[in-house]
Amino acid sequence: MRYLRTVSTRRLLAMIAGVVAVIAAGTAIAVASAGSGPKPPPESLARAVHGALTAPGVQGISARISFTNHLIGSTNLQGTDPILSGANGRLWISNDGQMRLELQSDNGQDAQVLVSKTGFWIYDPSSNTVYRGTLPSGSHQGKHADKVPSIAQIQQRISEFVQHGNLSGAIPSDVAGQAAYTVRVSPKHDGGLLGSAQLAWDAARGVPLSFAIYARGQDKPVIQLKVTDISYGKVPASDFAVSPPPGAKVVTVNVPAGKAKAAGKHARAHREVTGAAAVAKKVPFALTAPKTLVGLPRRSVSLIDMSGTPAALVTYGQNLGGIAVIEQAAQPQASSGGDHRGLSLPAVTIKGATGHELDTALGTVVQFSARGVDYTVLGSVPAAAADAAARAL
């Protein structure tokens, strides 16, 4: 995927990590720290979830947070970046859809995320870059959207889930001095490098308090965003009245529109083309897509749109233990003077072709070009497995 070569890999990862932080701040899955504060009474998971869904709304949230990011190994990081290496910070959320997240670095350059009613921006201080986008219009809320499932319905969904994954009960906990319930989720099989995820929420208010994802076999989180101090109440409008530093480079992020707006003829045509033979007729290169890859059977071949260029997405295996391959017509080589001040990616050789590899705690991405095609191999697998898959193409 040439886009990852022409745009600074470091900046792209910073943007992705920032968006993850936005999601985590709003939906928060996490490790509940064991403390000496109050704990709620024991409760079934179905009743605890129902209580969170029916809890009275809060006017706003002001909190201090701790963000941990061990996704990228320290040997690949250079310098201090609060998004890539983690940091302490502050969080504000209003009841009208606004959110502000601030991660404080040691050198005084803070990473910022601001979400308004119509758009968002993410500021990466190490590259002095602002990633800005517009949110889709329309809330799509209705009577059914506000209907809370009954305890019996929640229990039924839990029973269906445990056929495929492991799910703890509602564990009474104390998070940031608040009585909370914690639940842990893990895959039963085909989980790749993912070990588990945890979610903790305020037992009285249903507000998420912490988020963490663990790699397989690890007892410390790879990604964690948790509240260390929290207060509830209306948040002043002045707390959201912030702007990116003047002079920062601006990168526009295109957010997918709703289904109604995205259903153009071009988009429909790409979504509907599946199968190796059909996709091969639509792409301007010789499609590889072997029937098996490192012992994994091919499951699907789909036509996708890569910034206006037709490409192929080929999947192998199933669930998180599988591997995905993106094939796209090779683009002109980008200049070698890219910005990698905060990230150093090792080079790999794929049958004589030089590529680059991003090896993380939760998966690997390998990129290389051969026979006029750009290949991206990615999966929640170790680097050795991704390299083997790349060499088998």
Backbone hydrogen bonds in HBPLUS format (Angstrom, degrees):
<---DONOR---> <-ACCEPTOR-->    atom                        ^
c    i                          cat <-CA-CA->   ^        H-A-AA   ^      H-
h    n   atom  resd res      DA  || num        DHA   H-A  angle D-A-AA Bond
n    s   type  num  typ     dist DA aas  dist angle  dist       angle   num
A0004-LEU N   A0001-MET O   3.16 MM   3  6.01 143.9  2.29 121.9 127.9     1
A0005-ARG N   A0002-ARG O   2.79 MM   3  5.10 147.9  1.89 108.6 119.5     2
A0006-THR N   A0002-ARG O   2.93 MM   4  6.25 155.5  1.99 160.2 168.0     3
A0007-VAL N   A0003-TYR O   2.99 MM   4  5.93 158.4  2.04 147.3 152.4     4
A0012-LEU N   A0008-SER O   2.91 MM   4  6.20 161.4  1.95 156.0 161.5     5
A0013-LEU N   A0009-THR O   2.94 MM   4  6.16 161.8  1.98 150.7 155.0     6
A0014-ALA N   A0010-ARG O   2.94 MM   4  6.17 151.7  2.03 142.6 151.0     7
A0015-MET N   A0011-ARG O   2.90 MM   4  6.16 154.2  1.96 149.3 155.8     8
A0016-ILE N   A0012-LEU O   2.92 MM   4  6.23 161.1  1.95 151.1 156.1     9
A0017-ALA N   A0013-LEU O   2.80 MM   4  5.97 168.3  1.81 153.5 156.9    10
A0018-GLY N   A0014-ALA O   2.87 MM   4  6.00 147.7  1.97 140.1 149.6    11
A0019-VAL N   A0015-MET O   2.88 MM   4  6.20 155.2  1.95 150.6 156.9    12
A0020-VAL N   A0016-ILE O   2.87 MM   4  6.16 156.2  1.93 150.9 158.0    13
A0021-ALA N   A0017-ALA O   2.92 MM   4  6.17 147.8  2.03 139.9 148.8    14
A0022-VAL N   A0018-GLY O   2.95 MM   4  6.34 144.6  2.08 142.1 152.0    15
A0022-VAL N   A0019-VAL O   3.04 MM   3  4.92 115.7  2.47  90.5 106.4    16
A0023-ILE N   A0019-VAL O   2.93 MM   4  6.27 164.1  1.96 155.5 158.3    17
A0024-ALA N   A0020-VAL O   2.77 MM   4  5.95 165.0  1.79 152.7 157.6    18
A0025-ALA N   A0021-ALA O   2.85 MM   4  5.93 149.8  1.94 141.4 149.5    19
A0026-GLY N   A0022-VAL O   3.11 MM   4  6.37 144.1  2.24 143.8 152.9    20
A0026-GLY N   A0023-ILE O   3.10 MM   3  5.23 124.1  2.43  96.3 110.4    21
A0027-THR N   A0023-ILE O   2.76 MM   4  5.86 152.1  1.83 158.0 166.3    22
A0028-ALA N   A0024-ALA O   2.67 MM   4  4.29 136.7  1.85 116.5 128.2    23
A0048-ALA N   A0044-SER O   2.91 MM   4  6.13 156.9  1.97 152.9 160.2    24
A0049-VAL N   A0045-LEU O   2.88 MM   4  6.04 161.4  1.92 154.2 158.5    25
A0050-HIS N   A0046-ALA O   2.97 MM   4  6.11 160.3  2.01 144.2 150.3    26
A0051-GLY N   A0047-ARG O   2.86 MM   4  6.01 152.6  1.94 143.3 150.8    27
A0052-ALA N   A0048-ALA O   3.08 MM   4  6.35 146.6  2.19 140.2 148.5    28
A0052-ALA N   A0049-VAL O   3.11 MM   3  5.09 119.0  2.50  94.0 108.8    29
A0053-LEU N   A0049-VAL O   3.00 MM   4  6.30 154.1  2.07 151.2 158.2    30
A0054-THR N   A0050-HIS O   3.02 MM   4  6.18 140.4  2.19 145.4 155.4    31
A0233-GLY N   A0060-GLY O   3.04 MM 173  4.83 163.8  2.07 122.9 126.5    32
A0061-ILE N   A0093-ILE O   2.81 MM  32  5.07 155.9  1.86 151.7 156.1    33
A0093-ILE N   A0061-ILE O   2.96 MM  32  5.07 155.7  2.02 144.5 148.3    34
A0062-SER N   A0231-SER O   3.06 MM 169  5.43 164.2  2.08 158.3 160.4    35
A0231-SER N   A0062-SER O   2.89 MM 169  5.43 147.4  1.99 156.4 166.9    36
A0063-ALA N   A0091-LEU O   2.89 MM  28  5.14 158.9  1.93 155.2 157.6    37
A0091-LEU N   A0063-ALA O   2.84 MM  28  5.14 156.7  1.89 152.1 152.1    38
A0064-ARG N   A0229-ASP O   2.82 MM 165  5.13 156.2  1.88 145.0 152.3    39
A0228-THR N   A0064-ARG O   2.84 MM 164  5.62 170.9  1.84 146.9 150.0    40
A0229-ASP N   A0064-ARG O   3.39 MM 165  5.13 149.6  2.49 138.2 133.5    41
A0065-ILE N   A0089-GLY O   2.91 MM  24  5.27 167.7  1.93 130.8 134.8    42
A0089-GLY N   A0065-ILE O   3.01 MM  24  5.27 156.2  2.07 143.9 141.8    43
A0066-SER N   A0226-LYS O   2.89 MM 160  5.47 151.3  1.97 155.6 164.9    44
A0226-LYS N   A0066-SER O   3.06 MM 160  5.47 162.5  2.10 148.1 151.9    45
A0067-PHE N   A0087-ALA O   2.82 MM  20  5.29 164.5  1.84 156.0 159.6    46
A0087-ALA N   A0067-PHE O   2.84 MM  20  5.29 133.1  2.06 134.9 149.7    47
A0068-THR N   A0224-GLN O   2.68 MM 156  4.87 166.0  1.70 150.7 155.7    48
A0224-GLN N   A0068-THR O   2.97 MM 156  4.87 158.1  2.02 140.4 139.6    49
A0070-HIS N   A0222-VAL O   2.69 MM 152  4.75 176.0  1.69 157.3 157.8    50
A0361-ALA N   A0071-LEU O   3.18 MM 290  5.35 152.2  2.26 137.4 145.9    51
A0076-ASN N   A0073-GLY O   3.02 MM   3  5.63 154.6  2.08 116.5 123.7    52
A0077-LEU N   A0074-SER O   3.18 MM   3  5.13 158.1  2.23 101.0 107.7    53
A0344-SER N   A0076-ASN O   2.87 MM 268  4.89 151.4  1.95 135.6 142.9    54
A0078-GLN N   A0342-GLY O   3.18 MM 264  4.65 155.7  2.24 110.0 112.4    55
A0085-SER N   A0081-ASP O   2.79 MM   4  5.65 160.2  1.83 162.8 168.1    56
A0086-GLY N   A0082-PRO O   3.18 MM   4  4.80 129.3  2.45 105.6 113.9    57
A0104-GLN N   A0088-ASN O   2.90 MM  16  5.94 163.7  1.93 161.3 165.9    58
A0090-ARG N   A0102-GLU O   2.91 MM  12  5.25 142.9  2.04 140.1 151.9    59
A0102-GLU N   A0090-ARG O   2.95 MM  12  5.25 164.3  1.98 159.0 159.9    60
A0092-TRP N   A0100-ARG O   2.91 MM   8  5.17 158.0  1.96 153.4 158.1    61
A0100-ARG N   A0092-TRP O   2.87 MM   8  5.17 156.9  1.93 150.5 154.0    62
A0094-SER N   A0098-GLN O   2.98 MM   4  5.31 164.5  2.00 145.5 149.1    63
A0099-MET N   A0115-VAL O   2.88 MM  16  4.98 156.3  1.93 144.2 147.5    64
A0115-VAL N   A0099-MET O   2.75 MM  16  4.98 169.0  1.77 154.2 156.1    65
A0101-LEU N   A0113-VAL O   2.78 MM  12  4.95 160.8  1.82 148.4 153.8    66
A0113-VAL N   A0101-LEU O   2.80 MM  12  4.95 146.4  1.91 151.9 155.5    67
A0103-LEU N   A0111-ALA O   2.86 MM   8  5.06 166.3  1.88 148.4 153.2    68
A0111-ALA N   A0103-LEU O   2.90 MM   8  5.06 145.5  2.02 155.0 155.9    69
A0108-GLY N   A0105-SER O   3.42 MM   3  5.60 165.8  2.44 107.6 109.5    70
A0112-GLN N   A0123-TYR O   3.37 MM  11  5.11 150.8  2.46 126.7 135.0    71
A0123-TYR N   A0112-GLN O   2.79 MM  11  5.11 166.8  1.81 151.7 156.2    72
A0114-LEU N   A0121-TRP O   2.95 MM   7  5.48 165.4  1.97 162.0 166.3    73
A0121-TRP N   A0114-LEU O   2.95 MM   7  5.48 146.3  2.07 148.8 158.5    74
A0116-SER N   A0119-GLY O   2.80 MM   3  5.34 165.7  1.82 156.2 161.1    75
A0135-LEU N   A0118-THR O   2.65 MM  17  5.23 157.0  1.70 131.5 138.3    76
A0120-PHE N   A0133-GLY O   2.98 MM  13  5.49 158.7  2.02 149.2 149.1    77
A0133-GLY N   A0120-PHE O   3.00 MM  13  5.49 165.4  2.02 151.8 152.8    78
A0122-ILE N   A0131-TYR O   2.81 MM   9  5.03 146.3  1.92 136.9 148.3    79
A0131-TYR N   A0122-ILE O   2.78 MM   9  5.03 164.8  1.80 149.9 153.6    80
A0124-ASP N   A0129-THR O   2.84 MM   5  5.31 170.6  1.85 166.5 168.6    81
A0128-ASN N   A0124-ASP O   2.95 MM   4  5.74 112.1  2.42 138.0 156.3    82
A0129-THR N   A0124-ASP O   3.14 MM   5  5.31 157.2  2.20 144.6 147.4    83
A0249-LYS N   A0128-ASN O   2.92 MM 121  6.31 148.1  2.03 165.1 156.7    84
A0130-VAL N   A0249-LYS O   2.67 MM 119  6.01 161.5  1.70 167.1 174.0    85
A0251-VAL N   A0130-VAL O   2.75 MM 121  6.06 166.2  1.77 167.5 169.7    86
A0132-ARG N   A0251-VAL O   2.88 MM 119  6.21 158.3  1.93 155.6 163.0    87
A0253-VAL N   A0132-ARG O   2.75 MM 121  5.72 166.7  1.77 149.3 151.8    88
A0146-ASP N   A0143-LYS O   3.29 MM   3  5.53 136.9  2.49  99.9 110.3    89
A0147-LYS N   A0144-HIS O   3.29 MM   3  5.20 154.3  2.36  98.5 106.0    90
A0154-ILE N   A0150-SER O   2.93 MM   4  6.23 158.1  1.98 153.0 159.0    91
A0155-GLN N   A0151-ILE O   2.90 MM   4  6.11 157.9  1.95 148.1 154.4    92
A0156-GLN N   A0152-ALA O   2.97 MM   4  6.20 148.4  2.07 142.0 150.5    93
A0157-ARG N   A0153-GLN O   3.11 MM   4  6.40 155.2  2.17 145.8 151.3    94
A0158-ILE N   A0154-ILE O   2.96 MM   4  6.24 151.2  2.04 147.7 156.3    95
A0159-SER N   A0155-GLN O   2.91 MM   4  6.17 158.1  1.96 148.4 153.8    96
A0160-GLU N   A0156-GLN O   3.02 MM   4  6.32 146.0  2.14 142.2 151.4    97
A0161-PHE N   A0157-ARG O   2.93 MM   4  6.14 151.8  2.01 144.0 151.8    98
A0162-VAL N   A0158-ILE O   3.03 MM   4  6.27 160.9  2.07 157.8 161.0    99
A0163-GLN N   A0160-GLU O   3.40 MM   3  5.72 158.7  2.44 104.6 110.8   100
A0164-HIS N   A0161-PHE O   2.85 MM   3  5.70 164.1  1.88 127.9 132.8   101
A0165-GLY N   A0161-PHE O   3.01 MM   4  6.10 145.8  2.13 145.3 154.5   102
A0166-ASN N   A0186-SER O   2.67 MM  20  5.08 159.8  1.71 165.7 169.0   103
A0186-SER N   A0166-ASN O   3.01 MM  20  5.08 156.9  2.07 140.1 142.8   104
A0168-SER N   A0184-ARG O   2.95 MM  16  5.29 162.5  1.98 155.8 160.4   105
A0171-ILE N   A0182-THR O   2.85 MM  11  4.95 174.7  1.85 151.2 149.5   106
A0182-THR N   A0171-ILE O   2.94 MM  11  4.95 147.5  2.05 128.7 139.2   107
A0173-SER N   A0180-ALA O   2.71 MM   7  4.97 158.9  1.76 155.3 150.5   108
A0180-ALA N   A0173-SER O   2.93 MM   7  4.97 170.0  1.94 139.1 136.6   109
A0175-VAL N   A0178-GLN O   3.03 MM   3  5.26 162.2  2.06 151.9 151.5   110
A0178-GLN N   A0175-VAL O   2.86 MM   3  5.26 159.0  1.90 115.6 122.8   111
A0203-ALA N   A0179-ALA O   2.87 MM  24  5.78 165.5  1.89 137.8 141.9   112
A0181-TYR N   A0201-TRP O   3.05 MM  20  5.68 151.6  2.13 155.2 161.7   113
A0201-TRP N   A0181-TYR O   3.01 MM  20  5.68 152.0  2.09 153.0 160.8   114
A0183-VAL N   A0199-LEU O   2.84 MM  16  5.39 153.4  1.91 152.0 161.0   115
A0199-LEU N   A0183-VAL O   2.94 MM  16  5.39 159.8  1.98 157.0 163.6   116
A0185-VAL N   A0197-ALA O   2.84 MM  12  5.32 169.0  1.86 164.1 167.7   117
A0197-ALA N   A0185-VAL O   2.83 MM  12  5.32 152.5  1.91 152.8 161.2   118
A0321-GLY N   A0190-ASP O   3.13 MM 131  4.54 121.8  2.48 115.8 110.2   119
A0194-LEU N   A0191-GLY O   3.09 MM   3  5.58 144.8  2.22 143.0 141.1   120
A0193-LEU N   A0380-SER O   3.06 MM 187  5.31 117.8  2.46 113.7 127.7   121
A0216-ARG N   A0193-LEU O   2.66 MM  23  5.16 157.6  1.71 145.5 145.7   122
A0195-GLY N   A0214-TYR O   2.78 MM  19  5.21 154.2  1.84 142.5 142.7   123
A0196-SER N   A0214-TYR O   3.25 MM  18  5.18 153.6  2.33 123.4 128.3   124
A0214-TYR N   A0196-SER O   2.79 MM  18  5.18 176.0  1.79 158.3 158.5   125
A0198-GLN N   A0212-ALA O   3.09 MM  14  5.54 157.0  2.14 151.4 155.1   126
A0209-LEU N   A0200-ALA O   2.82 MM   9  5.59 174.2  1.82 146.0 145.4   127
A0202-ASP N   A0207-VAL O   2.77 MM   5  5.10 164.6  1.79 142.4 144.5   128
A0206-GLY N   A0202-ASP O   2.73 MM   4  4.95 146.0  1.85 142.5 146.4   129
A0227-VAL N   A0209-LEU O   2.83 MM  18  5.48 155.9  1.89 173.3 174.5   130
A0211-PHE N   A0225-LEU O   2.67 MM  14  5.02 136.3  1.86 131.8 146.5   131
A0225-LEU N   A0211-PHE O   2.76 MM  14  5.02 152.0  1.84 138.7 148.0   132
A0213-ILE N   A0223-ILE O   2.84 MM  10  5.29 147.6  1.95 150.2 157.7   133
A0222-VAL N   A0213-ILE O   2.78 MM   9  5.78 158.7  1.82 159.3 166.0   134
A0223-ILE N   A0213-ILE O   3.43 MM  10  5.29 160.1  2.47 136.6 142.1   135
A0218-GLN N   A0215-ALA O   3.11 MM   3  5.50 160.1  2.15 137.3 135.1   136
A0239-ASP N   A0236-PRO O   3.06 MM   3  5.70 153.8  2.13 115.7 122.4   137
A0240-PHE N   A0237-ALA O   3.07 MM   3  5.61 156.6  2.13 113.8 120.7   138
A0241-ALA N   A0238-SER O   3.17 MM   3  4.90 153.4  2.25  95.9 104.0   139
A0242-VAL N   A0240-PHE O   2.96 MM   2  5.66 136.3  2.16 102.1  90.1   140
A0248-ALA N   A0245-PRO O   3.40 MM   3  6.01 153.4  2.47 136.3 135.4   141
A0262-ALA N   A0258-GLY O   2.98 MM   4  6.11 147.7  2.08 152.6 162.9   142
A0268-ARG N   A0264-GLY O   2.92 MM   4  6.09 163.9  1.95 154.8 159.8   143
A0269-ALA N   A0265-LYS O   2.92 MM   4  6.04 157.3  1.97 147.4 153.5   144
A0270-HIS N   A0266-HIS O   3.18 MM   4  6.44 156.9  2.24 146.1 151.2   145
A0271-ARG N   A0267-ALA O   3.04 MM   4  6.28 157.8  2.10 149.7 155.9   146
A0272-GLU N   A0268-ARG O   3.00 MM   4  6.07 145.1  2.13 147.3 156.1   147
A0303-LEU N   A0273-VAL O   3.07 MM  30  5.59 160.2  2.11 162.2 158.4   148
A0275-GLY N   A0301-VAL O   2.82 MM  26  5.00 147.6  1.92 146.1 149.0   149
A0279-VAL N   A0275-GLY O   2.97 MM   4  6.07 167.2  1.99 161.8 165.8   150
A0280-ALA N   A0276-ALA O   2.93 MM   4  5.94 157.4  1.98 146.9 153.5   151
A0282-LYS N   A0279-VAL O   2.90 MM   3  5.20 145.9  2.02 108.7 119.4   152
A0283-VAL N   A0279-VAL O   3.23 MM   4  6.48 134.1  2.45 156.1 168.3   153
A0298-ARG N   A0291-LYS O   2.76 MM   7  5.13 147.4  1.86 160.3 149.6   154
A0293-LEU N   A0296-LEU O   2.87 MM   3  5.12 154.1  1.93 141.0 149.3   155
A0296-LEU N   A0293-LEU O   2.87 MM   3  5.12 165.9  1.89 117.2 121.1   156
A0317-GLY N   A0297-PRO O   3.02 MM  20  5.65 159.3  2.06 153.1 156.5   157
A0299-ARG N   A0315-THR O   2.85 MM  16  5.59 171.6  1.86 144.3 147.2   158
A0315-THR N   A0300-SER O   3.04 MM  15  5.40 160.1  2.08 145.1 150.7   159
A0302-SER N   A0313-LEU O   2.91 MM  11  5.20 159.9  1.95 145.7 152.4   160
A0313-LEU N   A0302-SER O   2.85 MM  11  5.20 165.0  1.87 155.5 160.4   161
A0304-ILE N   A0311-ALA O   2.86 MM   7  5.26 171.3  1.87 144.1 146.7   162
A0311-ALA N   A0304-ILE O   2.91 MM   7  5.26 157.8  1.96 153.8 154.1   163
A0306-MET N   A0309-THR O   2.83 MM   3  5.00 174.5  1.84 148.9 148.5   164
A0309-THR N   A0306-MET O   3.09 MM   3  5.00 157.8  2.14 102.7 109.5   165
A0312-ALA N   A0327-GLU O   2.92 MM  15  5.15 165.0  1.94 151.0 156.0   166
A0327-GLU N   A0312-ALA O   2.91 MM  15  5.15 161.0  1.94 147.9 154.3   167
A0314-VAL N   A0325-VAL O   2.84 MM  11  5.11 171.2  1.85 157.1 160.2   168
A0325-VAL N   A0314-VAL O   2.77 MM  11  5.11 156.4  1.82 154.5 161.9   169
A0316-TYR N   A0323-ILE O   2.82 MM   7  5.20 149.0  1.91 158.7 167.9   170
A0323-ILE N   A0316-TYR O   2.97 MM   7  5.20 149.7  2.07 132.9 142.4   171
A0322-GLY N   A0319-ASN O   3.23 MM   3  5.82 162.9  2.26 118.0 120.0   172
A0324-ALA N   A0378-LEU O   2.88 MM  54  5.44 178.9  1.88 170.4 170.8   173
A0378-LEU N   A0324-ALA O   2.97 MM  54  5.44 169.1  1.99 159.9 162.7   174
A0326-ILE N   A0376-THR O   2.88 MM  50  5.08 159.7  1.92 145.0 151.8   175
A0376-THR N   A0326-ILE O   3.00 MM  50  5.08 146.6  2.11 143.5 151.1   176
A0328-GLN N   A0374-ASP O   3.02 MM  46  5.14 152.2  2.09 146.0 153.5   177
A0374-ASP N   A0328-GLN O   2.65 MM  46  5.14 168.7  1.66 169.0 169.7   178
A0330-ALA N   A0372-GLY O   3.02 MM  42  5.18 173.7  2.02 124.7 122.7   179
A0343-LEU N   A0340-HIS O   3.31 MM   3  5.12 142.2  2.47  94.8 105.1   180
A0357-GLU N   A0346-PRO O   3.16 MM  11  5.92 155.5  2.23 170.0 176.0   181
A0348-VAL N   A0355-GLY O   2.94 MM   7  5.13 160.5  1.98 122.9 127.8   182
A0355-GLY N   A0348-VAL O   2.70 MM   7  5.13 169.4  1.71 164.2 165.5   183
A0350-ILE N   A0353-ALA O   2.66 MM   3  4.97 166.7  1.68 156.4 157.1   184
A0353-ALA N   A0350-ILE O   2.99 MM   3  4.97 165.2  2.02 111.3 113.9   185
A0356-HIS N   A0367-GLN O   2.95 MM  11  5.42 144.5  2.08 144.4 155.5   186
A0367-GLN N   A0356-HIS O   2.94 MM  11  5.42 163.7  1.97 159.8 165.0   187
A0358-LEU N   A0365-VAL O   2.81 MM   7  5.11 165.2  1.83 155.1 160.3   188
A0365-VAL N   A0358-LEU O   2.93 MM   7  5.11 154.7  2.00 140.5 148.9   189
A0360-THR N   A0363-GLY O   2.83 MM   3  5.24 159.4  1.87 165.0 170.9   190
A0364-THR N   A0379-GLY O   2.95 MM  15  5.83 156.0  2.01 168.2 171.1   191
A0379-GLY N   A0364-THR O   3.20 MM  15  5.83 147.5  2.31 152.8 162.0   192
A0366-VAL N   A0377-VAL O   2.83 MM  11  5.12 158.8  1.87 150.6 157.8   193
A0377-VAL N   A0366-VAL O   2.83 MM  11  5.12 165.6  1.85 155.2 159.1   194
A0368-PHE N   A0375-TYR O   3.10 MM   7  5.48 156.1  2.16 147.7 153.8   195
A0375-TYR N   A0368-PHE O   2.80 MM   7  5.48 176.8  1.80 177.0 177.7   196
A0370-ALA N   A0373-VAL O   2.95 MM   3  5.41 156.9  2.00 151.6 157.4   197
A0373-VAL N   A0370-ALA O   2.96 MM   3  5.41 149.2  2.06 113.8 123.2   198
A0385-ALA N   A0382-PRO O   3.10 MM   3  5.46 124.0  2.42 106.1 119.0   199
A0386-ALA N   A0382-PRO O   3.16 MM   4  6.53 158.4  2.21 153.5 159.8   200
A0387-ASP N   A0383-ALA O   2.84 MM   4  6.03 160.4  1.88 156.2 161.7   201
A0388-ALA N   A0384-ALA O   3.01 MM   4  6.15 155.8  2.07 140.8 147.4   202
A0389-ALA N   A0385-ALA O   3.02 MM   4  6.24 154.6  2.09 143.8 150.4   203
A0390-ALA N   A0386-ALA O   2.96 MM   4  6.20 155.8  2.02 147.2 153.7   204
A0391-ARG N   A0387-ASP O   2.98 MM   4  6.25 157.4  2.04 150.9 156.5   205
A0392-ALA N   A0388-ALA O   3.08 MM   4  6.22 129.8  2.34 137.4 150.3   206
A0392-ALA N   A0389-ALA O   3.19 MM   3  5.11 134.0  2.41  93.1 105.8   207
A0393-LEU N   A0390-ALA O   3.29 MM   3  5.55 160.0  2.34 104.7 110.6   208
